[in-house]
Amino acid sequence: MIKNQWYGIMDAKELKNNKLIGVTRLGEKLVLWRSENGEINCIFDKCCHRGASLSAGKVTHDSVKCPFHGLAYDGSGKVIEIPANGKNTPVPDRYKVNAYAVKEMYGFIWLWYGDYSAELPEIPFFEYLRQGFSYGGFSEMWPVHYTRAIENQLDVVHLPFVHTNSIGRGNKTLVNGPVVKWQDNRMTFYVHNVVDDGHLKPLKPKEIENYKDYFSLELQMPNIWQNKISPDVRIVAVFAPIDEEHTRIYLRFYQKFIKLPVLKQIVNRFSNIGNRYILHQDRHVVLTQKPIKTELRMDENLIQGDLPIIEYRKRRDLLKAGHK
């Protein structure tokens, strides 16, 4: 995983008031809960006493109590009470577990994976979607590393083959470019696939002058993606790393062309049908790819149309090495 990054890890609606939820994210067992003021807490899901799972316990006010012996943990991961020792007995500092910085924003829960800092950077969600849009969505788990799941959404070559009867209709197999541009750690890639008439040759990225007129998509490092269908319609995916072999994908349909409350909820809900169908077309193929994790250098013979994937791998390596 890339350190010192905000990762979208789950939908905020999954975390209910007065309830604990245990999840594995970024290879860590986590337990999350809401304080009485609504703030989210996240600590390591293993009691430092006898190793029981804290997510099997219960929330009491702002703390979580271990189901085994009742040790109470606050949001900093510190044990604040050991019932067997008595309420008035101070708890030694060694009784604690790791705590994680988390925030709820834009309908997601975000986790800071990296070094502690009193001042963390802004959560890098797409600015255009921060207000004015409603959305509907769903999630599902794929048994692949999150790099595989992300690269599928950077692949502009596969559309007419994997999505023949959906978004790949038209047999546009010839790939011009694509053109890739970076701004900080956000990649925008411009796509223009056409029908191969047997005479055309794909344009190289440097040969394309009007690339901003093309269809575009975005990847915000480390794990969120946007399909810019139109100014009023977007598809967003958060690829939440579970561990080295599993990823939970949160897929959302954003729109602002329908304002009526009931009608927009219906439209947003029905969008899940088509988006799930398209995602499963991808899943059918991605789950066959080996290995399930990608690296900058692999046993592959890449082509010009794979440029977004190549650029993603290069940037991921730079960030893993500590470069900004």
N, C-alpha and C positions, 0 to 999 in steps of 0.2 A: 504494500500500500504506500501511497505518497503521503509523507508526513507534513504536518503544519498546513492542513487544508480543512475547510468546512465540507463535510460530506452530508448530503441528504440521506437520512437513514430510515425514515418511515413517515407515513401519513399521520398528521397530528390527531385525526379522528380516532386512530387506533388506541390512543391513550385516554382512558376514561377517568373521571374524578373518583377519588377514593379507591382506585384499583391499581394493582401492580401489573406490569407487563415485563416478561423476560424475553429477550431477543439475543441472537448472536449477530453482531455486526463488526466488520473489520477484524474478524477472528477473535473477538472478545465477547465473553458472556456478560450481558448487561441487564440490569433491572432499572426500570424507569417508573416514576410516579409524579403526580402533581401535588405541590404543596397547597395549603388551604387558600393561598392567594393566587393559585393558578400556575405558578412557576413550575418548570419541569426540573426534576432531579434525575441524575443518572450515575449509578455506581456499579462496581464490579459485583456480579451476581454469585458471590460465594462468601459465606460467613467465615470470618477469620478465626472463629472458635473451633468449630468441628466440621466446617466445609459444606454445610447445608446450603441449598439454593435459596437465596433471599426472596426471589420472585414467588416462592411458594408460601411466603408469609403474608403479612397484612400491613396496610397503612394505618398509622395512628397519629393523628394531627399531621405534623410535617415530617415524621420519621417512618422508617420501615422496620418492622419487627421480624426477627428470624423465627421461622416456624418450629425450630428445634428446641431452643432454650430461651427464647424471648429477648435476645440482645437487640437493642434498638440502635439504628444507624441514622445519622442526619444526612443532609444532602452533600456534605463534604466527605462522606465515607467514614466518618469517625463514629465509634461506638460511644453513645452517650448514657447508656444504662446497661448493667449486667444484673438482671433480677436476682440471681442466686447470691450475689454479693451484697445486696441491699441497695435501696434507692439513694442512700446518703453516702455510699462509698465511691470515692473518685475513681474514674476509669483511666488506667494507664494509657499513654499515648500510642503504645504499640498496637492497641486494639483499633484497627482501621483497615479500610480497603481503598482501592483507587476510585477516585471520582472523576467525572468527565464533564467538560463544559458543553452544555446543550442549549439550544434556543428553539423556540417555536416561531416560525415566520413563513408567510406565503402558503400556509396550510400544510407545511412539512415540519418535521423535527430534524434539526441539524446538529451534528456532533463535530466538535473540534478535535481532530486527530493529530496530536503533536505536543509540542512543548507548551507548558503553561505560560500564560502572559496575562497581565492585568488588562491589557488593551489588545483585543483580538481584532483582526480585519473584518470588514463588512462581509456579510453573507452574499456570495456572488450570483444571486438569482437574476434572471433576465429583466432588465429595467422596464421594458415595454409591458410586461405582464403583471406588474406589481399592483395595479389598480385598474378598475374598469371592466375586468373580465370575470365571467363565471366559468365553472368547470365541472366536469364529471370524470370519473376515472375508476381504475381497478388496479390490482397488483397480482403478480404471480411469481413463483420461484422457478429459476432455471438452474440446473445442475452444471453450471459453467462458471469460470472465473469472470469477474465483472469486465475484464478487458475484452473478452470474446463478445459479450453482450453489447458493449459499446461499439466495437468495431463493426458489428452488423449494421448499426445505424449510420456508419460512416461509409458504407460500401455502396457506391453509386453504380456499380457494374451489374449487380445481381437482380435488379428490378424486373426486367422482362423475362427472367427465367424462374424466379421464385414466386413472383406476384403476377403471373400471366393473366389471371382473370380479375385482378384488382388494380392496384396502383401501378402495375407494370404493363398494362394493356398498351397495344400499339406497336409492339416489337421494336422498340427503339434501342437497339443493341450497341450502336456506335456512340462512344463517349468522348465528347469534346472536353478538353481540359482533364479533370476539373481544376478550377482556380481556388487556391487556398490562401486565406489571409488571417493573420493573427493580430489581435489587440490584447495586450497583456496575456492572460491565459485563456482567452476565448478565441476559438477558431470558427471562422465563417467560411463555408465552402460553397462554391457556385457551380451548379450542375446544368448541363445542356446535352441530353442524350437525343439522338436522332435515328431515323430508320437508315439502315445501311443499304444503299442502292448498288453497291458493287463498284462505285467510282470514287466515293468520298474517302478521305483519310481524316482521322480525328485530329482536330487542332490541338497543338501543344498549348499549355497554359499561357506562355509568353506571347502567343499569337492571337490571343483573345483580348480585344480592346474594350468591348462593351459587356464585360462579364457581370457587372452590377445589374444588368437587365435580366440575367438568368435567375432561375429558381435557386433559393439558398436555404441552407440549414446551418445550425450553430451547435458547437460543443463547448460548454463551459467546464474547464477542468475543476475538480477531478472526475465528476460523475453525473452531470446533467446535460441534456440534449434537447434541442428545439427544432421542430419542423415548421418553417415559416410559410404556411399554406397561403395566407393572405393577411392583410392588416387586421382583419377581424377574427381570424381563425388560426390557431396554433395547436400543435401536438407537442407535449413535453414528456420526457421520460427521465426518471431518476433511477440510476442503477446502483442500488444499495448493496455494497459488498457484505456478504454474510461471512464467508471464509474463503479459502483458496479454491474451493470447488463449487461454491453456490452463490447465486446472486438473486436478490429480490428486485423485480422491476416494477416501478410505479409509473403507470402510463395515464396521462391526463389529456382530455380534450378541452381546450380553452376557446371561448367565443364571447363576442360582445355585440353580435348583430341582433340578438333577441333579448329584450329587456323585461318582458312580462315574467314575474316570478315563477308561476306554475309552468308556463310554456318553456321557459329556458331550462327548468329542471328536467322536463320530459326530453328535450333535445339533447341535453348533456348526458342523460342516462342512456338514451338510444345510441349515442355515439360509441358507447362501449362495445356494441355488437360488432360494428365494422372494424374498430380498432383491435379488438381481440382476435378477429378472424385473420387480419393482416399480420399481427404479432405471431400467431400460431403458424402461419406460413413460414415466417423466419425461423421460429423455434424448431420446426421440422428439420431444417438443414443445419442450423448452428449446433444442435446437439450431436451432430455427426462429426464435427470438426475436431481434429486432434493436433496438438494437445489442447486441453480446455483452457489454458492460459497462454496469452501471447507475449512476445518479447520483441525488442527492436530487431534482433537478428535471429531468424528462424529458418527452418528447412522449407522455404517457400520461394517461388519465382514470381515476384510481383510485377504488375504491369502499370502503365501510365495512369489508368483509371483508379488505381489504388492509392493515389497521392494523399487523400485525407487520412487514410489509415497509417501511411508512412509518417506523416506529419504528427499524428497523435502519438505514435510510438516514440518519436524523437523527443517530443515535449514531455512525455511521461518520464523518460529517462533523465532528462534535465532536472525535472522537479524532484525525482527520487534522489538525485545527486546533491540536492540542496540549492540548485539555482532557481532564481525567480523569473 
